[in-house]
Amino acid sequence: VFEGERIYNGKVFKLTEHSQRLHKSANMLAYELPYSVAELDAATKLVVAENKLESGYVRPLAWRGAEVIGVSAQGTKVHVMIAAFP
């Protein structure tokens, strides 16, 4: 699951709403993210600040690992990343 978020004046537009929607999307696919909405918000703000972005794009992404081969992804680890682009 992923979100696409715009950065304006160094801040992510509607950040918390995006983080909530990322959680909802993961739940729709029957898995839970290992980070809360508040933790995702804080991590996203840190990524934007560390990259010194005043405007740009943020892409949080969550996926299941490859620990199990088969139709069911039960028992796989959930991974989360946050990428930022100018």
C-alpha positions in Angstrom: 0.0 0.0 0.0 1.2 3.5 -0.6 0.3 7.2 -0.4 1.4 10.2 -2.5 1.9 13.3 -0.5 2.9 16.8 -1.6 5.3 19.1 0.3 4.5 22.8 0.3 6.7 25.3 2.2 8.5 22.4 4.0 5.3 20.8 5.3 3.4 17.8 4.0 -0.2 18.7 3.0 -2.8 16.8 5.1 -0.1 14.6 6.5 -2.2 12.9 9.2 -5.0 12.2 6.8 -2.5 10.5 4.5 -1.1 8.4 7.4 -4.6 7.4 8.5 -5.4 6.3 4.9 -2.2 4.3 4.7 -3.3 2.4 7.8 -6.8 1.9 6.4 -5.4 0.6 3.1 -3.2 -2.0 5.0 -6.2 -3.1 7.1 -8.2 -3.6 3.9 -5.5 -6.1 2.8 -5.6 -7.8 6.2 -2.4 -6.6 7.8 -1.5 -4.0 10.3 1.3 -1.5 10.1 4.0 -1.7 12.8 3.9 2.1 13.3 1.1 4.3 14.6 -0.3 7.3 12.7 1.6 9.6 15.0 4.9 7.6 14.4 4.4 7.8 10.6 3.7 11.5 10.8 6.9 12.1 12.9 9.0 9.9 10.6 7.7 11.7 7.5 8.5 15.1 9.0 12.0 13.9 9.8 12.5 12.7 6.2 11.4 16.0 4.8 13.5 18.0 7.3 16.7 15.9 6.8 16.4 16.2 3.0 15.8 20.0 3.4 12.8 19.9 1.1 10.7 23.0 0.8 8.6 21.5 -2.0 8.4 18.0 -3.4 6.7 14.7 -3.0 6.7 12.0 -0.2 5.9 8.4 -0.9 5.2 6.2 2.2 5.0 2.5 1.3 4.2 -0.6 3.2 4.4 -4.2 2.0 4.5 -7.8 3.2 7.7 -9.7 3.2 8.7 -12.8 1.2 9.0 -15.2 4.2 6.2 -17.4 2.9 5.6 -18.6 -0.6 1.9 -19.2 -1.4 -1.4 -17.5 -1.9 -1.8 -16.6 1.7 0.7 -14.0 3.0 0.0 -14.9 6.7 3.1 -15.0 8.8 5.0 -12.4 6.7 6.7 -9.4 8.2 5.3 -6.0 7.3 7.9 -3.5 6.0 7.5 0.3 5.9 9.5 2.9 4.1 9.2 6.6 3.4 10.9 8.2 0.3 11.0 11.9 -0.5 11.7 13.6 -3.8 12.2 17.3 -4.7 
